[in-house]
Amino acid sequence: MKKYIFILLLGLFFLANVSTTNAATIVPTIKITSPVEAGETQVDVEVTNFNTDMDGDLVIEIGDYRDQWWISDTVSFHVPELKKGDQINISYIDESEEETLLQSATVVDPLLPKLSLSTVSNKNDYLEYTITNYNERFLNGGLIAKVKGETFESYIDKKTGLIIFYEPFKAGTKVELYYVDQNYREWYLKTVTVVDKTPPKISVPSITNRTTTFKVTSEKNSTVSLKIGKKTYKGKDLKNGQYQFTISKQKVGTKILITAADKLGNKQTKTITVKLKSGTIISMKDVTTKSTKVTGTVKKWEKGDKVIVLIGKKTYKGSIKSGGSYSVTIPKQKANTTVKVRVIDSVGNVLDTDSTRVYTTKYVEIGMTKKEVLNTQWGAPDDKNITIDSWGTWEQWIYYYGEYDAQYLYFSNGKLVSIDY
């Protein structure tokens, strides 16, 4: 009997040793579940094959730092802030104090938003952004912009968003962008510069039909050009914000399109209209039925100006002499024909016009008929009164000179009988 009891005890002892040995040989399999990124202060570990026979600790080592925690299905280590390049080693220490390395990891840069940004200009008061590597982890953080000591925030709740500045900044202002994570740590992303979107101003003097050279004032170092019809002219940069142009004389009413563009591509356009330069005056002498020339003078004329005479549908041309006089040959004309004389410039702009009526004689005489009077320089009256009685028909022709002065011609039965000056 004693022999059987001994054998039974020996078997139980053997089984106990086998069980203990098997338990000691079970090594945990782990997985680091938290981000192994710079800035983190916690390392989370999941023991994927955990069972209650494991009776040891997990150990974490980061450089000189070491911490130890009893094993369970999940273990969280609170560690000093991780830095890029740190080596993390996680080991298992069993009940016999034997240490087994389970996993190593190297700390990398944190996952930060990559931004596609709208242009920030001195014309808008906001910044549009798109997160090109969008991740739900970003929902726990936000973006901030720092400008001259001020901070502007935007919480991330989707892939796109706005940072509102409330007022535009000057061109050249630096805007620093940061990502703020769930632990309120700031991560620098990039710096953008406020772009100048203000087009250069254009100042142009009055351009007339006499203008051939003029200067446009605009922003320094700009490109200034003008267009007349299909022809384009580039201004000569005088290096002081002025640009000089040389053009041919233009017709009055011609549209000139001036464009100024700075180095950033901002453009401004301005349209001006060619105006008539006043001051040129043409006058003509009397023209009678015997005249074969129209003569007179032109004041304030320029080289290239010409004189034309218009009689009905016919045109007669002449030149201006050095003293300003002109003489244009015409055929003899009938009384009361209207003769116009014009001075025009080299491109056909009418600078001034004068006209007269052809007459037979300058003065009226007693005994003239009404038709003969009409053919004199007196011409048609400004007003008339007619009286008919038993003696015949009486007419009073009135010619006004000034506001109150008048001259009178009296007709009896169609003949001039009296002149009252």
Order of alpha helices (4+ residues) and beta strands (2+ residues): alpha-beta-beta-beta-beta-beta-beta-beta-beta-beta-beta-beta-beta-beta-beta-beta-beta-beta-beta-beta-beta-beta-beta-beta-beta-beta-beta-beta-beta-alpha-beta-beta-beta-beta
